[in-house]
């Protein structure tokens, strides 16, 4: 993950209930989110590299 020093906060909805960053109100609590998988043509070609299993 890059060493981004972001100044804005976004609300990120998340349906992945087995991630340690998943909250009870279906949001992501991670301080940074890394989306990866190189090149993508569709949203299914991407993935959340911040995911960590509970």
N, CA, C and O atoms as a Tripos MOL2 file, in Angstrom:
@<TRIPOS>MOLECULE
protein
  216   215    54     0     0
PROTEIN
NO_CHARGES

@<TRIPOS>ATOM
      1 N           0.8410   -1.1650    0.0000 N.3       1 UNK1
      2 CA          0.0000    0.0000    0.0000 C.3       1 UNK1
      3 C           0.8930    1.2370    0.0000 C.2       1 UNK1
      4 O           1.9420    1.2550    0.6440 O.2       1 UNK1
      5 N           0.4730    2.2590   -0.7200 N.am      2 UNK2
      6 CA          1.2800    3.4740   -0.7810 C.3       2 UNK2
      7 C           1.2000    4.2430    0.5310 C.2       2 UNK2
      8 O           0.3310    3.9800    1.3610 O.2       2 UNK2
      9 N           2.1050    5.1870    0.7120 N.am      3 UNK3
     10 CA          2.1360    6.0070    1.9200 C.3       3 UNK3
     11 C           1.3510    7.2950    1.7040 C.2       3 UNK3
     12 O           1.8830    8.3850    1.9150 O.2       3 UNK3
     13 N           0.1180    7.1850    1.2940 N.am      4 UNK4
     14 CA         -0.7560    8.3230    1.0210 C.3       4 UNK4
     15 C          -1.0170    9.1150    2.2950 C.2       4 UNK4
     16 O          -1.2410    8.5420    3.3610 O.2       4 UNK4
     17 N          -0.9870   10.4180    2.1750 N.am      5 UNK5
     18 CA         -1.3470   11.2810    3.3000 C.3       5 UNK5
     19 C          -2.5950   12.0550    2.9000 C.2       5 UNK5
     20 O          -2.5310   13.2510    2.6170 O.2       5 UNK5
     21 N          -3.7100   11.3740    2.8800 N.am      6 UNK6
     22 CA         -4.9810   11.9580    2.4450 C.3       6 UNK6
     23 C          -5.4980   12.9500    3.4750 C.2       6 UNK6
     24 O          -5.3110   12.7690    4.6780 O.2       6 UNK6
     25 N          -6.1490   13.9990    2.9890 N.am      7 UNK7
     26 CA         -6.7090   15.0080    3.8640 C.3       7 UNK7
     27 C          -8.2290   14.9400    3.9270 C.2       7 UNK7
     28 O          -8.8410   15.6930    4.6850 O.2       7 UNK7
     29 N          -8.8470   14.0660    3.1580 N.am      8 UNK8
     30 CA        -10.3030   13.9590    3.1610 C.3       8 UNK8
     31 C         -10.7120   12.6020    3.7030 C.2       8 UNK8
     32 O          -9.9430   11.6420    3.6490 O.2       8 UNK8
     33 N         -11.9130   12.5310    4.2180 N.am      9 UNK9
     34 CA        -12.4870   11.2720    4.6900 C.3       9 UNK9
     35 C         -13.7170   10.9860    3.8520 C.2       9 UNK9
     36 O         -14.5540   11.8660    3.6530 O.2       9 UNK9
     37 N         -13.8300    9.7890    3.3700 N.am     10 UNK10
     38 CA        -14.9960    9.3620    2.6210 C.3      10 UNK10
     39 C         -15.6930    8.2500    3.3760 C.2      10 UNK10
     40 O         -15.0460    7.4710    4.0770 O.2      10 UNK10
     41 N         -16.9940    8.1700    3.2410 N.am     11 UNK11
     42 CA        -17.7330    7.0380    3.7830 C.3      11 UNK11
     43 C         -17.7110    5.9460    2.7200 C.2      11 UNK11
     44 O         -18.1090    6.1730    1.5770 O.2      11 UNK11
     45 N         -17.2480    4.7740    3.0990 N.am     12 UNK12
     46 CA        -17.1600    3.6650    2.1610 C.3      12 UNK12
     47 C         -18.0680    2.5470    2.6420 C.2      12 UNK12
     48 O         -17.8460    1.9710    3.7070 O.2      12 UNK12
     49 N         -19.0880    2.2410    1.8550 N.am     13 UNK13
     50 CA        -19.9970    1.1490    2.1780 C.3      13 UNK13
     51 C         -19.2930   -0.1740    1.8950 C.2      13 UNK13
     52 O         -18.5010   -0.2760    0.9580 O.2      13 UNK13
     53 N         -19.5860   -1.1830    2.7090 N.am     14 UNK14
     54 CA        -18.9410   -2.4920    2.5580 C.3      14 UNK14
     55 C         -19.9200   -3.5960    2.9390 C.2      14 UNK14
     56 O         -20.5520   -3.5390    3.9930 O.2      14 UNK14
     57 N         -20.0410   -4.5930    2.0800 N.am     15 UNK15
     58 CA        -20.9080   -5.7450    2.3430 C.3      15 UNK15
     59 C         -20.1160   -6.9590    2.8400 C.2      15 UNK15
     60 O         -20.7110   -7.9980    3.1270 O.2      15 UNK15
     61 N         -18.7980   -6.8500    2.9450 N.am     16 UNK16
     62 CA        -17.9580   -7.9940    3.2870 C.3      16 UNK16
     63 C         -17.8930   -8.1350    4.8110 C.2      16 UNK16
     64 O         -17.0190   -7.5640    5.4640 O.2      16 UNK16
     65 N         -18.8230   -8.8960    5.3550 N.am     17 UNK17
     66 CA        -18.9950   -8.9870    6.8030 C.3      17 UNK17
     67 C         -17.8720   -9.7480    7.5130 C.2      17 UNK17
     68 O         -17.7620   -9.6630    8.7370 O.2      17 UNK17
     69 N         -17.0380  -10.4870    6.7780 N.am     18 UNK18
     70 CA        -15.9510  -11.2290    7.4260 C.3      18 UNK18
     71 C         -14.6140  -10.4840    7.3600 C.2      18 UNK18
     72 O         -13.5560  -11.0950    7.5060 O.2      18 UNK18
     73 N         -14.6610   -9.1660    7.1420 N.am     19 UNK19
     74 CA        -13.4560   -8.3370    7.1440 C.3      19 UNK19
     75 C         -13.3430   -7.6250    8.4890 C.2      19 UNK19
     76 O         -14.3520   -7.1980    9.0500 O.2      19 UNK19
     77 N         -12.1290   -7.4950    9.0070 N.am     20 UNK20
     78 CA        -11.9310   -6.8360   10.2990 C.3      20 UNK20
     79 C         -12.3200   -5.3630   10.2640 C.2      20 UNK20
     80 O         -12.5690   -4.7770   11.3170 O.2      20 UNK20
     81 N         -12.3790   -4.7550    9.1010 N.am     21 UNK21
     82 CA        -12.7240   -3.3450    8.9670 C.3      21 UNK21
     83 C         -14.2280   -3.1190    8.8030 C.2      21 UNK21
     84 O         -14.6760   -1.9730    8.7910 O.2      21 UNK21
     85 N         -15.0150   -4.1910    8.6790 N.am     22 UNK22
     86 CA        -16.4600   -4.0800    8.4790 C.3      22 UNK22
     87 C         -17.1270   -3.6580    9.7830 C.2      22 UNK22
     88 O         -16.8460   -4.2310   10.8360 O.2      22 UNK22
     89 N         -18.0180   -2.6470    9.7210 N.am     23 UNK23
     90 CA        -18.7320   -2.1810   10.9020 C.3      23 UNK23
     91 C         -20.1660   -2.6830   10.8970 C.2      23 UNK23
     92 O         -20.6650   -3.1530    9.8750 O.2      23 UNK23
     93 N         -20.8210   -2.5820   12.0390 N.am     24 UNK24
     94 CA        -22.2010   -3.0580   12.1860 C.3      24 UNK24
     95 C         -23.1640   -2.3420   11.2450 C.2      24 UNK24
     96 O         -24.2030   -2.8960   10.8860 O.2      24 UNK24
     97 N         -22.8320   -1.1180   10.8400 N.am     25 UNK25
     98 CA        -23.7050   -0.3820    9.9190 C.3      25 UNK25
     99 C         -23.2520   -0.5140    8.4610 C.2      25 UNK25
    100 O         -23.5360    0.3540    7.6360 O.2      25 UNK25
    101 N         -22.5430   -1.6100    8.1520 N.am     26 UNK26
    102 CA        -22.0990   -1.9510    6.7910 C.3      26 UNK26
    103 C         -21.2190   -0.8810    6.1470 C.2      26 UNK26
    104 O         -21.3960   -0.5320    4.9800 O.2      26 UNK26
    105 N         -20.2720   -0.3720    6.9270 N.am     27 UNK27
    106 CA        -19.3110    0.6000    6.4340 C.3      27 UNK27
    107 C         -17.9020    0.0470    6.6470 C.2      27 UNK27
    108 O         -17.7220   -0.9410    7.3580 O.2      27 UNK27
    109 N         -16.9020    0.6880    6.0300 N.am     28 UNK28
    110 CA        -15.5080    0.2940    6.1970 C.3      28 UNK28
    111 C         -14.8410    1.2490    7.1730 C.2      28 UNK28
    112 O         -14.9350    2.4670    7.0180 O.2      28 UNK28
    113 N         -14.1640    0.6970    8.1840 N.am     29 UNK29
    114 CA        -13.5060    1.5240    9.1950 C.3      29 UNK29
    115 C         -11.9990    1.6480    8.9810 C.2      29 UNK29
    116 O         -11.3040    2.2140    9.8250 O.2      29 UNK29
    117 N         -11.4870    1.1310    7.8710 N.am     30 UNK30
    118 CA        -10.0470    1.1990    7.6040 C.3      30 UNK30
    119 C          -9.6020    2.6450    7.4430 C.2      30 UNK30
    120 O         -10.3340    3.4620    6.8850 O.2      30 UNK30
    121 N          -8.4160    2.9600    7.9230 N.am     31 UNK31
    122 CA         -7.8690    4.3050    7.7860 C.3      31 UNK31
    123 C          -7.5250    4.6570    6.3520 C.2      31 UNK31
    124 O          -7.6280    5.8160    5.9520 O.2      31 UNK31
    125 N          -7.1190    3.6640    5.5760 N.am     32 UNK32
    126 CA         -6.8150    3.8110    4.1500 C.3      32 UNK32
    127 C          -7.3970    2.6080    3.4340 C.2      32 UNK32
    128 O          -7.5180    1.5350    4.0260 O.2      32 UNK32
    129 N          -7.7540    2.7680    2.1880 N.am     33 UNK33
    130 CA         -8.2750    1.6610    1.3830 C.3      33 UNK33
    131 C          -7.4430    1.5690    0.1170 C.2      33 UNK33
    132 O          -7.2550    2.5530   -0.5980 O.2      33 UNK33
    133 N          -6.9580    0.3820   -0.1400 N.am     34 UNK34
    134 CA         -6.1760    0.1220   -1.3460 C.3      34 UNK34
    135 C          -6.9980   -0.7700   -2.2610 C.2      34 UNK34
    136 O          -7.3650   -1.8840   -1.8860 O.2      34 UNK34
    137 N          -7.2840   -0.2830   -3.4560 N.am     35 UNK35
    138 CA         -8.0000   -1.0820   -4.4510 C.3      35 UNK35
    139 C          -6.9820   -1.5200   -5.4810 C.2      35 UNK35
    140 O          -6.2200   -0.7070   -6.0030 O.2      35 UNK35
    141 N          -6.9750   -2.8080   -5.7690 N.am     36 UNK36
    142 CA         -5.9350   -3.2910   -6.6540 C.3      36 UNK36
    143 C          -6.3970   -4.2830   -7.6920 C.2      36 UNK36
    144 O          -7.5880   -4.4600   -7.9460 O.2      36 UNK36
    145 N          -5.4470   -4.8970   -8.2570 N.am     37 UNK37
    146 CA         -5.4900   -5.9600   -9.2350 C.3      37 UNK37
    147 C          -5.0920   -5.4390  -10.6150 C.2      37 UNK37
    148 O          -5.6490   -5.8450  -11.6360 O.2      37 UNK37
    149 N          -4.1190   -4.5350  -10.6190 N.am     38 UNK38
    150 CA         -3.5660   -4.0770  -11.9020 C.3      38 UNK38
    151 C          -4.5790   -3.3900  -12.7790 C.2      38 UNK38
    152 O          -5.2530   -2.4550  -12.3470 O.2      38 UNK38
    153 N          -4.6890   -3.8440  -14.0050 N.am     39 UNK39
    154 CA         -5.6050   -3.2370  -14.9620 C.3      39 UNK39
    155 C          -6.9850   -3.8480  -14.8250 C.2      39 UNK39
    156 O          -7.1230   -5.0370  -14.5370 O.2      39 UNK39
    157 N          -8.0070   -3.0280  -15.0320 N.am     40 UNK40
    158 CA         -9.3830   -3.5020  -14.9160 C.3      40 UNK40
    159 C         -10.2220   -2.9780  -16.0760 C.2      40 UNK40
    160 O         -10.0330   -1.8550  -16.5440 O.2      40 UNK40
    161 N         -11.1430   -3.8050  -16.5250 N.am     41 UNK41
    162 CA        -12.1050   -3.3970  -17.5520 C.3      41 UNK41
    163 C         -13.4950   -3.2570  -16.9630 C.2      41 UNK41
    164 O         -14.3190   -2.4950  -17.4690 O.2      41 UNK41
    165 N         -13.7540   -4.0020  -15.8820 N.am     42 UNK42
    166 CA        -15.0490   -3.9470  -15.2020 C.3      42 UNK42
    167 C         -14.8010   -3.9210  -13.6970 C.2      42 UNK42
    168 O         -13.6910   -4.1950  -13.2410 O.2      42 UNK42
    169 N         -15.8390   -3.5900  -12.9260 N.am     43 UNK43
    170 CA        -15.6770   -3.5470  -11.4720 C.3      43 UNK43
    171 C         -15.3280   -4.9150  -10.9010 C.2      43 UNK43
    172 O         -14.6690   -4.9960   -9.8640 O.2      43 UNK43
    173 N         -15.7560   -5.9910  -11.5550 N.am     44 UNK44
    174 CA        -15.4270   -7.3290  -11.0570 C.3      44 UNK44
    175 C         -13.9530   -7.6700  -11.2640 C.2      44 UNK44
    176 O         -13.4740   -8.6690  -10.7270 O.2      44 UNK44
    177 N         -13.2280   -6.8580  -12.0330 N.am     45 UNK45
    178 CA        -11.7900   -7.0560  -12.2370 C.3      45 UNK45
    179 C         -10.9560   -6.4300  -11.1190 C.2      45 UNK45
    180 O          -9.7320   -6.5620  -11.1160 O.2      45 UNK45
    181 N         -11.6080   -5.7460  -10.1660 N.am     46 UNK46
    182 CA        -10.8870   -5.0860   -9.0830 C.3      46 UNK46
    183 C         -11.0940   -5.8450   -7.7840 C.2      46 UNK46
    184 O         -11.9300   -6.7450   -7.7050 O.2      46 UNK46
    185 N         -10.3220   -5.4740   -6.7620 N.am     47 UNK47
    186 CA        -10.4880   -6.0850   -5.4460 C.3      47 UNK47
    187 C         -10.0020   -5.1140   -4.3760 C.2      47 UNK47
    188 O          -9.2280   -4.1970   -4.6510 O.2      47 UNK47
    189 N         -10.4650   -5.3320   -3.1680 N.am     48 UNK48
    190 CA        -10.0380   -4.5120   -2.0490 C.3      48 UNK48
    191 C          -8.8150   -5.1650   -1.4270 C.2      48 UNK48
    192 O          -8.9280   -6.2090   -0.7840 O.2      48 UNK48
    193 N          -7.6550   -4.5650   -1.6110 N.am     49 UNK49
    194 CA         -6.4200   -5.1120   -1.0510 C.3      49 UNK49
    195 C          -6.2880   -4.8070    0.4300 C.2      49 UNK49
    196 O          -5.3480   -5.2740    1.0730 O.2      49 UNK49
    197 N          -7.2240   -4.0240    0.9890 N.am     50 UNK50
    198 CA         -7.2260   -3.6980    2.4150 C.3      50 UNK50
    199 C          -7.9010   -4.8050    3.2190 C.2      50 UNK50
    200 O          -7.7460   -4.8570    4.4390 O.2      50 UNK50
    201 N          -8.6390   -5.6810    2.5660 N.am     51 UNK51
    202 CA         -9.3660   -6.7600    3.2550 C.3      51 UNK51
    203 C          -8.4490   -7.5850    4.1370 C.2      51 UNK51
    204 O          -7.3630   -7.9930    3.7270 O.2      51 UNK51
    205 N          -8.9070   -7.8190    5.3480 N.am     52 UNK52
    206 CA         -8.2480   -8.7400    6.2790 C.3      52 UNK52
    207 C          -9.3500   -9.5500    6.9540 C.2      52 UNK52
    208 O         -10.2830   -8.9810    7.5210 O.2      52 UNK52
    209 N          -9.2450  -10.8600    6.8950 N.am     53 UNK53
    210 CA        -10.2810  -11.7300    7.4680 C.3      53 UNK53
    211 C         -10.3640  -11.5830    8.9770 C.2      53 UNK53
    212 O          -9.3490  -11.3910    9.6470 O.2      53 UNK53
    213 N         -11.5770  -11.6750    9.5120 N.am     54 UNK54
    214 CA        -11.7680  -11.6320   10.9740 C.3      54 UNK54
    215 C         -11.2380  -12.8870   11.5900 C.2      54 UNK54
    216 O         -11.3010  -13.0510   12.8080 O.2      54 UNK54
@<TRIPOS>BOND
     1     1     2 1
     2     2     3 1
     3     3     4 2
     4     3     5 am
     5     5     6 1
     6     6     7 1
     7     7     8 2
     8     7     9 am
     9     9    10 1
    10    10    11 1
    11    11    12 2
    12    11    13 am
    13    13    14 1
    14    14    15 1
    15    15    16 2
    16    15    17 am
    17    17    18 1
    18    18    19 1
    19    19    20 2
    20    19    21 am
    21    21    22 1
    22    22    23 1
    23    23    24 2
    24    23    25 am
    25    25    26 1
    26    26    27 1
    27    27    28 2
    28    27    29 am
    29    29    30 1
    30    30    31 1
    31    31    32 2
    32    31    33 am
    33    33    34 1
    34    34    35 1
    35    35    36 2
    36    35    37 am
    37    37    38 1
    38    38    39 1
    39    39    40 2
    40    39    41 am
    41    41    42 1
    42    42    43 1
    43    43    44 2
    44    43    45 am
    45    45    46 1
    46    46    47 1
    47    47    48 2
    48    47    49 am
    49    49    50 1
    50    50    51 1
    51    51    52 2
    52    51    53 am
    53    53    54 1
    54    54    55 1
    55    55    56 2
    56    55    57 am
    57    57    58 1
    58    58    59 1
    59    59    60 2
    60    59    61 am
    61    61    62 1
    62    62    63 1
    63    63    64 2
    64    63    65 am
    65    65    66 1
    66    66    67 1
    67    67    68 2
    68    67    69 am
    69    69    70 1
    70    70    71 1
    71    71    72 2
    72    71    73 am
    73    73    74 1
    74    74    75 1
    75    75    76 2
    76    75    77 am
    77    77    78 1
    78    78    79 1
    79    79    80 2
    80    79    81 am
    81    81    82 1
    82    82    83 1
    83    83    84 2
    84    83    85 am
    85    85    86 1
    86    86    87 1
    87    87    88 2
    88    87    89 am
    89    89    90 1
    90    90    91 1
    91    91    92 2
    92    91    93 am
    93    93    94 1
    94    94    95 1
    95    95    96 2
    96    95    97 am
    97    97    98 1
    98    98    99 1
    99    99   100 2
   100    99   101 am
   101   101   102 1
   102   102   103 1
   103   103   104 2
   104   103   105 am
   105   105   106 1
   106   106   107 1
   107   107   108 2
   108   107   109 am
   109   109   110 1
   110   110   111 1
   111   111   112 2
   112   111   113 am
   113   113   114 1
   114   114   115 1
   115   115   116 2
   116   115   117 am
   117   117   118 1
   118   118   119 1
   119   119   120 2
   120   119   121 am
   121   121   122 1
   122   122   123 1
   123   123   124 2
   124   123   125 am
   125   125   126 1
   126   126   127 1
   127   127   128 2
   128   127   129 am
   129   129   130 1
   130   130   131 1
   131   131   132 2
   132   131   133 am
   133   133   134 1
   134   134   135 1
   135   135   136 2
   136   135   137 am
   137   137   138 1
   138   138   139 1
   139   139   140 2
   140   139   141 am
   141   141   142 1
   142   142   143 1
   143   143   144 2
   144   143   145 am
   145   145   146 1
   146   146   147 1
   147   147   148 2
   148   147   149 am
   149   149   150 1
   150   150   151 1
   151   151   152 2
   152   151   153 am
   153   153   154 1
   154   154   155 1
   155   155   156 2
   156   155   157 am
   157   157   158 1
   158   158   159 1
   159   159   160 2
   160   159   161 am
   161   161   162 1
   162   162   163 1
   163   163   164 2
   164   163   165 am
   165   165   166 1
   166   166   167 1
   167   167   168 2
   168   167   169 am
   169   169   170 1
   170   170   171 1
   171   171   172 2
   172   171   173 am
   173   173   174 1
   174   174   175 1
   175   175   176 2
   176   175   177 am
   177   177   178 1
   178   178   179 1
   179   179   180 2
   180   179   181 am
   181   181   182 1
   182   182   183 1
   183   183   184 2
   184   183   185 am
   185   185   186 1
   186   186   187 1
   187   187   188 2
   188   187   189 am
   189   189   190 1
   190   190   191 1
   191   191   192 2
   192   191   193 am
   193   193   194 1
   194   194   195 1
   195   195   196 2
   196   195   197 am
   197   197   198 1
   198   198   199 1
   199   199   200 2
   200   199   201 am
   201   201   202 1
   202   202   203 1
   203   203   204 2
   204   203   205 am
   205   205   206 1
   206   206   207 1
   207   207   208 2
   208   207   209 am
   209   209   210 1
   210   210   211 1
   211   211   212 2
   212   211   213 am
   213   213   214 1
   214   214   215 1
   215   215   216 2
@<TRIPOS>SUBSTRUCTURE
     1 UNK1         2 RESIDUE 1 A UNK
     2 UNK2         6 RESIDUE 1 A UNK
     3 UNK3        10 RESIDUE 1 A UNK
     4 UNK4        14 RESIDUE 1 A UNK
     5 UNK5        18 RESIDUE 1 A UNK
     6 UNK6        22 RESIDUE 1 A UNK
     7 UNK7        26 RESIDUE 1 A UNK
     8 UNK8        30 RESIDUE 1 A UNK
     9 UNK9        34 RESIDUE 1 A UNK
    10 UNK10       38 RESIDUE 1 A UNK
    11 UNK11       42 RESIDUE 1 A UNK
    12 UNK12       46 RESIDUE 1 A UNK
    13 UNK13       50 RESIDUE 1 A UNK
    14 UNK14       54 RESIDUE 1 A UNK
    15 UNK15       58 RESIDUE 1 A UNK
    16 UNK16       62 RESIDUE 1 A UNK
    17 UNK17       66 RESIDUE 1 A UNK
    18 UNK18       70 RESIDUE 1 A UNK
    19 UNK19       74 RESIDUE 1 A UNK
    20 UNK20       78 RESIDUE 1 A UNK
    21 UNK21       82 RESIDUE 1 A UNK
    22 UNK22       86 RESIDUE 1 A UNK
    23 UNK23       90 RESIDUE 1 A UNK
    24 UNK24       94 RESIDUE 1 A UNK
    25 UNK25       98 RESIDUE 1 A UNK
    26 UNK26      102 RESIDUE 1 A UNK
    27 UNK27      106 RESIDUE 1 A UNK
    28 UNK28      110 RESIDUE 1 A UNK
    29 UNK29      114 RESIDUE 1 A UNK
    30 UNK30      118 RESIDUE 1 A UNK
    31 UNK31      122 RESIDUE 1 A UNK
    32 UNK32      126 RESIDUE 1 A UNK
    33 UNK33      130 RESIDUE 1 A UNK
    34 UNK34      134 RESIDUE 1 A UNK
    35 UNK35      138 RESIDUE 1 A UNK
    36 UNK36      142 RESIDUE 1 A UNK
    37 UNK37      146 RESIDUE 1 A UNK
    38 UNK38      150 RESIDUE 1 A UNK
    39 UNK39      154 RESIDUE 1 A UNK
    40 UNK40      158 RESIDUE 1 A UNK
    41 UNK41      162 RESIDUE 1 A UNK
    42 UNK42      166 RESIDUE 1 A UNK
    43 UNK43      170 RESIDUE 1 A UNK
    44 UNK44      174 RESIDUE 1 A UNK
    45 UNK45      178 RESIDUE 1 A UNK
    46 UNK46      182 RESIDUE 1 A UNK
    47 UNK47      186 RESIDUE 1 A UNK
    48 UNK48      190 RESIDUE 1 A UNK
    49 UNK49      194 RESIDUE 1 A UNK
    50 UNK50      198 RESIDUE 1 A UNK
    51 UNK51      202 RESIDUE 1 A UNK
    52 UNK52      206 RESIDUE 1 A UNK
    53 UNK53      210 RESIDUE 1 A UNK
    54 UNK54      214 RESIDUE 1 A UNK
